[in-house]
Amino acid sequence: MTGLESPILFLAMVGFISITGVIMPGPVFAATVAKGYSDARAGLKIALGHAVVEIPLIIAIFLGLDYFFQDQAVFAAIGIMGGVLLIYMGYSMIKSRKEILVKQEEARYGAFIA
């Protein structure tokens, strides 16, 4: 029996995969840590923003559209679009960078305690 045949097993698989994504350091984790320092609700906001993307994908896969994502042309198109987006984001970051000024009181503990 696969996870798609049983809704409970499917939800358990989604939960397990989501937990592994949450505990693994990455961009969502870094954003949560960075924004959580200044906004008490940052974690909730980031989780909701992430869910806006994940929930439609989970529903689509549950409804049987997983074959669509397994098509090599779709896989390649998603990869190319993602690569172009990453290049654009990198270019935008480099183009708009400013000199970072660190106040003495913010830097007293150094990067180790950050």
C-alpha positions as CSV (number, residue, x, y, z in Angstrom):
1,M,0.0,0.0,0.0
2,T,1.4,3.4,-1.0
3,G,0.8,6.6,0.9
4,L,-1.7,7.8,-1.7
5,E,-4.1,4.9,-1.1
6,S,-4.7,5.9,2.6
7,P,-5.4,9.5,3.5
8,I,-4.0,9.0,7.1
9,L,-0.8,7.4,5.8
10,F,-0.5,10.2,3.2
11,L,-0.9,12.9,5.9
12,A,1.7,11.1,8.1
13,M,4.1,11.1,5.2
14,V,3.4,14.8,4.6
15,G,4.0,15.6,8.2
16,F,7.3,13.6,8.4
17,I,8.6,15.3,5.2
18,S,7.6,18.7,6.5
19,I,9.3,18.1,9.8
20,T,12.5,17.1,8.1
21,G,12.3,20.3,6.1
22,V,11.7,22.5,9.2
23,I,14.6,21.1,11.2
24,M,17.1,21.2,8.4
25,P,19.1,24.5,8.3
26,G,18.3,26.4,5.1
27,P,16.8,29.6,3.8
28,V,13.5,29.3,5.6
29,F,15.3,28.5,8.9
30,A,17.7,31.5,8.3
31,A,14.8,33.8,7.6
32,T,13.0,32.7,10.7
33,V,16.0,33.3,12.9
34,A,16.8,36.6,11.3
35,K,13.3,38.0,11.5
36,G,12.4,36.3,14.8
37,Y,14.8,38.6,16.6
38,S,12.8,41.7,15.7
39,D,9.3,40.3,15.2
40,A,7.7,37.9,17.7
41,R,5.3,36.6,15.1
42,A,7.9,36.1,12.4
43,G,7.9,32.3,12.7
44,L,4.1,32.2,12.2
45,K,4.2,34.5,9.3
46,I,7.0,32.6,7.6
47,A,5.2,29.3,8.2
48,L,2.0,30.6,6.7
49,G,3.9,31.9,3.7
50,H,5.5,28.6,3.2
51,A,2.2,26.8,3.6
52,V,0.7,28.9,0.8
53,V,3.1,27.2,-1.6
54,E,3.2,23.7,0.0
55,I,-0.6,23.1,0.5
56,P,-1.6,23.4,-3.1
57,L,1.2,21.1,-4.1
58,I,0.2,18.5,-1.5
59,I,-3.4,18.7,-2.6
60,A,-2.4,18.3,-6.3
61,I,-0.3,15.3,-5.6
62,F,-3.1,13.7,-3.4
63,L,-5.6,14.2,-6.2
64,G,-3.4,12.3,-8.6
65,L,-1.5,15.0,-10.4
66,D,1.9,13.5,-9.3
67,Y,2.3,12.0,-12.8
68,F,2.4,15.6,-14.2
69,F,5.4,16.4,-12.0
70,Q,7.2,13.2,-13.1
71,D,7.1,14.2,-16.8
72,Q,10.7,14.9,-17.9
73,A,9.6,18.0,-19.9
74,V,7.8,19.5,-16.8
75,F,10.7,18.6,-14.6
76,A,13.2,20.3,-16.9
77,A,10.9,23.4,-17.3
78,I,10.6,23.8,-13.5
79,G,14.3,23.4,-13.1
80,I,15.1,26.0,-15.8
81,M,12.5,28.4,-14.4
82,G,14.0,27.9,-10.9
83,G,17.5,28.5,-12.2
84,V,16.6,31.6,-14.0
85,L,14.8,32.9,-10.9
86,L,17.9,32.2,-8.8
87,I,20.2,34.0,-11.2
88,Y,17.8,37.0,-11.3
89,M,17.6,37.1,-7.5
90,G,21.4,36.9,-7.2
91,Y,21.8,39.7,-9.8
92,S,19.2,41.9,-8.0
93,M,21.0,41.4,-4.7
94,I,24.4,42.3,-6.2
95,K,23.0,45.3,-8.0
96,S,21.2,46.7,-4.9
97,R,23.8,45.9,-2.3
98,K,24.9,48.7,0.1
99,E,27.7,49.0,2.4
100,I,26.8,47.2,5.6
101,L,27.3,49.3,8.7
102,V,27.5,47.4,12.0
103,K,26.9,49.4,15.2
104,Q,29.4,48.6,18.0
105,E,26.7,47.3,20.3
106,E,25.4,44.9,17.7
107,A,28.9,43.5,17.1
108,R,30.2,43.1,20.6
109,Y,29.5,39.3,20.8
110,G,30.9,38.5,17.4
111,A,29.6,35.9,14.9
112,F,30.0,32.9,17.2
113,I,27.1,34.1,19.5
114,A,25.0,35.3,16.6
